[in-house]
Every structure is written in C-alpha cells, then in structure tokens.
Amino acid sequence: MQTATLEEVRRRNYEIAEAIAPTWERRRADVEEVSTPVREWMVRELSPREGDTVLELAAGVGETGFEAAAIVGESGRLITTDFSPAMLDAARRRGAELGVTNVDYRVIDAERIELDDDSVDGVLCRFGYMLMPDAARALAETRRALRPGGRLALAVWGAPERNPFIATIAISLVQRGHVPPPEPPPAPSPFSMASTERTEALLRDAGFDDVRIEEVPGRFVIPDVDEYLSVIADTAGPFGLALRALAEPDRAAVRADVEDSLRRFATDDGYVLPCVALCAVAR
C-alpha cells in the first residue's frame, strides 16, 4: 500500500469505530460471551503480577484489560486505550460500572504509541492488530513500549472457513456487491492474520524472539437468523454498517443467503456456529 492509501484506511477505520461504538457497547455481554475463552487465555498467558503496568491496545469496551487490572492490584496500573474516543468512552463507563480504579484511559493509535520506551510490563490486544492498516508498525511500537522480558498477548481470527459467524455475512455482502471483496494480506481485514506463519513472522520481524501461538476454539450461539443479522449489524464493523444501509429488498436477499448458509449449524434451539481464534504470547 502507498502511504496515502494507508491514511485512507486509517480514516475509514476511525469512522467505522466511532459509528459502531454505541451498538458495540450495548452488545457488550453478547461479545464477551463469545470472547470469554480468548480473554481468559490472553490474561492467563500474559501472567501479570501485582504492581505491573499493563497496556491494552484497541481495547473496545476494555473487558480483557479490566481482568488484568484486578490482578496487578492498586500498586499496579492498567492503561486502557483505543484510537476511537467513542470506544474509549464506552470503556470508561464499563470500568466505572466494575469499580476499577487503577486504570488510565487514553486515546492512542497502536501504530503510534505515545508512551516511553520500556515503559510497560505487558500488552494485551484482542482482535485489533488484524484490522490495523500497518500491523507490522503497530507490533514494532508494541515491542518498543515493552520492558525487557515483558510479554504481549494477542488474539486474531483464524481462517474464514473456521469462523462462519463472520464469513457467512461477508460472503453474501461481497457476492451481492454491497461491500468490495477483501484485499489479500497485508491489507487489514478480520482474516488478515489468519495464518499462523504470517502472525509469527510479523511478531519476529517486530523484535519478539520467543513466540507461541495456539488455536482457541469457541462458539457463537443464536436463536434465529434475525438475531444473527442484528448482532452483525451492531458489532461487525464495515459488514455491520453495510447491512444497516441496505434497502429492504436487498436485506431480504441477504437474509435468504444467510438462512441457507446457516442450515448446517441448526440445532433444536437455533444455531451454534463454531469459531477459532489464533492466540499468541510473545516476548
């Protein structure tokens, strides 16, 4: 990508995050139900200790970092960040609801981390790097901010065929011309880091020399197709915004596509869609 194109992507990502933040906040419990295995893996593998300073990048509503904050205690500190002020406001409200007091909230772009070198003991980033215009730069910035021996725990989505809860809507919207087909990596997308080899290479190129990657499975349980489309519209970034913008005939056609695709995941109570994240810990 040329620099101008990267800036366009950054601007578009910002607009999407700002637009989706209110509904993402409203769907927080649904998101966390799906993400719990990933969140637990990340915090466990980060292994924060009392008194540590932990940075969360692309925090969204901040649930992963808040779990770490409870471990580092009042002698430690969590820095919760997002490049979207609206998302950060949502995180601030959630932190207040949980009574978290050892946290700083900062608007920070992960590609330009406004912290000193060697200033944090651990970094968390859940489903963030894959969407960043320059993931390599963001990972290099992460390494710079980490103290020697500090750890990064991250999660990205695995291959699309193993994540039908995203791929199903994406296929319909692309085939019907409502969103452009995704560009191959390194262009950002939900699946831009779905390759273990690419993710490990990015980490090593950024200066991490101790890398471990594991698959963490999960599931997305929904009662019916309409709820699936509602969750997607509320949380799925560009796919969600595209779905919201459809005229009724187009939405009906997409709904028919989705209903057909989800049949293989039908249960007596609705649908159970598998999902697989690639989770990495590195230092």
C-alpha positions in Angstrom: 0.0 0.0 0.0 1.1 3.6 -0.6 1.1 6.0 2.3 -2.0 7.8 1.0 -3.9 4.6 0.9 -2.8 3.7 4.4 -4.1 7.1 5.6 -7.4 6.5 3.8 -7.7 3.1 5.6 -6.9 4.7 8.9 -9.6 7.4 8.4 -12.1 4.8 7.4 -11.3 2.6 10.4 -11.8 5.5 12.7 -15.1 6.4 11.2 -16.3 2.8 11.5 -15.2 2.5 15.1 -16.9 5.8 16.0 -20.1 4.7 14.3 -20.2 1.2 15.7 -19.2 2.1 19.3 -22.8 2.8 20.7 -24.2 -0.6 19.5 -21.0 -2.4 20.4 -21.4 -1.1 23.9 -25.0 -2.2 24.0 -23.9 -5.7 22.8 -21.0 -6.0 25.3 -22.4 -9.1 27.0 -23.0 -10.9 23.7 -19.5 -10.1 22.6 -18.0 -11.3 25.8 -20.0 -14.5 25.8 -18.3 -15.4 22.5 -14.9 -14.0 23.5 -14.6 -15.4 27.0 -12.2 -18.3 26.1 -10.0 -15.9 24.3 -10.0 -13.3 27.1 -9.2 -16.0 29.7 -6.3 -17.4 27.5 -4.8 -14.0 27.0 -4.8 -12.9 30.6 -3.5 -16.3 31.8 -0.6 -16.3 29.3 0.3 -12.7 29.9 0.7 -13.7 33.6 0.6 -10.2 35.0 1.9 -9.7 38.5 0.9 -7.4 41.3 2.4 -4.0 40.7 2.8 -4.4 36.9 1.8 -1.8 34.4 -0.3 -3.4 31.6 -1.3 -1.7 28.4 -4.4 -2.7 26.4 -4.4 -1.6 22.8 -7.6 -1.4 20.7 -9.5 -2.1 23.9 -13.0 -1.6 22.8 -15.1 -1.7 26.0 -12.0 -2.9 27.9 -13.1 -6.2 29.4 -9.7 -8.0 28.8 -7.7 -5.3 30.4 -10.1 -5.0 33.4 -9.5 -8.6 34.2 -5.7 -7.9 34.2 -6.3 -4.8 36.4 -7.7 -7.0 39.1 -4.5 -9.0 39.2 -2.0 -6.1 39.2 -3.9 -4.5 42.0 -3.7 -1.0 43.4 0.1 -1.0 43.3 -0.1 -1.7 39.5 -1.7 0.1 36.7 -3.8 -0.6 33.6 -3.6 1.8 30.6 -6.8 1.2 28.6 -6.5 2.6 25.1 -8.4 2.8 21.8 -8.0 5.1 18.8 -11.7 5.8 18.9 -12.8 8.3 21.5 -16.3 6.8 21.4 -15.0 3.3 22.2 -12.8 4.7 25.0 -15.8 6.5 26.5 -17.6 3.1 26.5 -14.6 1.5 28.2 -14.6 4.3 30.8 -18.3 3.6 31.6 -17.7 -0.1 31.9 -14.7 0.5 34.2 -16.8 2.7 36.4 -19.5 0.1 36.5 -17.0 -2.5 37.6 -15.4 -0.2 40.1 -12.0 -0.4 38.5 -9.8 2.4 40.0 -6.2 1.5 38.9 -6.7 2.5 35.2 -5.8 5.3 32.9 -7.9 5.9 29.8 -6.1 7.3 26.8 -6.9 7.8 23.1 -3.9 6.1 21.4 -3.3 4.8 17.9 -1.5 1.5 18.2 0.7 2.4 15.3 1.9 5.5 17.2 2.0 4.5 20.9 2.6 7.7 22.9 4.5 6.1 25.7 8.2 6.0 26.5 10.4 3.1 25.6 10.4 0.2 28.0 7.5 1.7 30.0 5.1 -1.3 30.4 5.4 -4.8 31.7 2.7 -6.4 29.5 0.5 -5.6 26.5 -2.9 -7.0 25.6 -4.6 -6.7 22.1 -7.7 -8.7 21.4 -8.8 -8.7 17.7 -7.0 -5.5 17.0 -3.8 -6.0 15.0 -5.6 -7.7 12.1 -7.6 -4.6 11.4 -4.7 -2.1 11.6 -3.5 -0.6 8.4 0.1 -1.3 9.3 0.2 -4.2 11.7 4.0 -4.5 11.4 4.4 -0.9 12.6 2.0 -1.5 15.4 3.8 -4.6 16.6 7.2 -2.8 16.4 5.7 0.0 18.5 4.4 -2.6 21.0 7.9 -4.1 21.3 9.4 -0.6 21.9 7.0 0.1 24.7 7.6 -3.2 26.5 10.3 -3.5 29.1 12.9 -6.2 28.6 11.2 -9.5 29.3 7.8 -8.0 29.0 5.0 -10.0 27.3 2.5 -9.4 24.6 -0.7 -11.5 24.5 -2.8 -11.0 21.3 -5.7 -12.7 19.5 -6.7 -12.6 15.9 -9.3 -14.6 14.0 -8.4 -17.9 12.3 -9.3 -18.9 8.8 -12.7 -17.8 7.4 -13.9 -21.3 6.8 -13.5 -21.9 10.5 -15.3 -18.7 11.5 -18.7 -18.9 9.8 -20.2 -16.3 12.1 -18.1 -13.7 10.2 -17.6 -15.4 6.8 -21.4 -16.1 6.3 -22.4 -12.4 6.2 -19.2 -11.4 4.4 -19.7 -13.8 1.5 -23.3 -12.7 0.9 -22.4 -8.9 1.1 -19.5 -9.4 -1.3 -21.3 -11.6 -3.8 -24.2 -9.1 -4.0 -21.9 -6.2 -4.4 -22.7 -4.4 -1.1 -19.0 -4.4 0.0 -15.9 -4.8 -2.0 -14.0 -8.1 -1.9 -11.2 -8.1 0.7 -7.7 -7.4 -0.5 -5.1 -10.1 0.4 -2.7 -9.5 3.4 -1.1 -7.3 4.3 -4.3 -5.3 3.7 -6.3 -5.2 7.0 -9.4 -7.4 7.4 -10.8 -9.8 10.0 -8.7 -12.6 8.4 -5.5 -10.7 7.5 -3.6 -12.6 10.2 -5.4 -15.9 10.0 -2.1 -17.6 9.0 0.0 -18.9 11.9 3.0 -18.4 9.7 2.2 -14.8 8.9 1.4 -13.9 12.5 4.6 -15.5 13.8 6.7 -13.7 11.1 5.1 -10.4 12.0 6.0 -10.9 15.6 9.6 -12.0 15.0 10.1 -9.1 12.5 8.9 -6.7 15.2 11.7 -8.0 17.6 9.9 -10.7 19.5 12.1 -13.8 19.7 10.0 -16.0 22.0 6.7 -16.7 20.2 4.0 -19.2 20.9 0.7 -19.4 19.0 -2.3 -21.6 19.9 -5.8 -22.1 18.5 -8.5 -21.2 20.9 -12.0 -22.5 19.9 -15.3 -21.0 20.8 -18.9 -20.9 19.7 -21.5 -18.3 18.7 -25.0 -19.4 19.8 -28.0 -17.6 18.3 -31.7 -18.3 18.5 -32.6 -17.4 14.8 -31.4 -15.7 11.6 -32.9 -12.3 12.6 -30.8 -12.2 15.8 -27.7 -13.2 13.8 -28.3 -10.3 11.5 -29.0 -8.0 14.4 -25.7 -8.9 16.2 -23.8 -8.5 12.9 -25.4 -5.0 12.3 -24.4 -4.0 15.8 -20.9 -5.3 16.0 -19.3 -6.3 12.7 -17.6 -3.1 11.6 -17.9 -2.5 7.9 -20.2 -5.5 7.4 -22.5 -4.2 10.1 -22.6 -0.7 8.6 -23.3 -2.1 5.1 -26.1 -4.3 6.5 -27.7 -1.3 8.2 -27.6 0.7 5.0 -29.4 -1.9 2.8 -32.8 -1.2 1.4 -35.5 -3.8 2.4 -35.3 -5.9 -0.8 -31.5 -6.2 -0.6 -31.7 -7.0 3.1 -34.3 -9.7 2.4 -32.0 -11.2 -0.2 -29.0 -11.2 2.2 -31.2 -12.8 4.9 -32.1 -15.6 2.5 -28.4 -16.2 1.8 -27.7 -16.3 5.5 -30.6 -18.6 6.3 -29.4 -21.0 3.6 -25.8 -20.9 4.8 -26.6 -21.4 8.5 -28.8 -24.6 7.9 -25.8 -26.8 8.6 -25.4 -25.3 12.1 -29.0 -25.7 13.1 -29.9 -27.2 16.5 -33.3 -27.7 18.2 -32.8 -24.2 19.9 -31.4 -22.2 17.0 -27.9 -22.2 15.6 -24.4 -23.0 17.1 -21.6 -21.6 14.9 -18.0 -22.6 15.7 -15.2 -20.0 15.9 -11.5 -20.3 16.1 -9.0 -17.6 17.3 -5.3 -17.6 16.9 -3.9 -16.5 20.2 -0.2 -15.6 20.6 2.1 -14.8 23.5 5.4 -13.3 22.7 8.4 -11.6 24.4 
